[in-house]
Amino acid sequence: MQQLMTLLTGTLIARGRVLVKLNVAESALASVIELLPAMKSPTVSKLYGEDGFAVEAVVPKHTINTLIPALKDHGATDIIELPIAKIVP
């Protein structure tokens, strides 16, 4: 029963969130990270053969329409928004 409640809760939490993935140059990384209201903190990975970084974060769905333009204004490129089916805390 506890596992079922965890899965249901995870589904409800996910409904209000989306996954945002983007690329950013090292010079703009800090300003982009400041914009991301991640659950804990964004995941940042060095891009292979590049000077930039890949960043991903789970953010509130209701902020996405203003967040994406702000990210672009601060140097983010290749932005992808993905739906989330479930978040297991």
Number of C-alpha atoms within 10 A of each C-alpha: 5 7 8 9 10 14 15 15 15 16 16 14 17 21 15 13 24 20 18 22 20 21 22 26 18 13 11 15 19 12 13 21 20 11 13 20 15 18 11 8 12 18 14 17 12 15 14 9 6 9 11 17 20 20 22 22 22 24 21 19 17 11 12 16 9 9 18 19 12 15 21 15 11 17 17 23 16 10 17 12 17 11 14 15 13 16 17 11 8
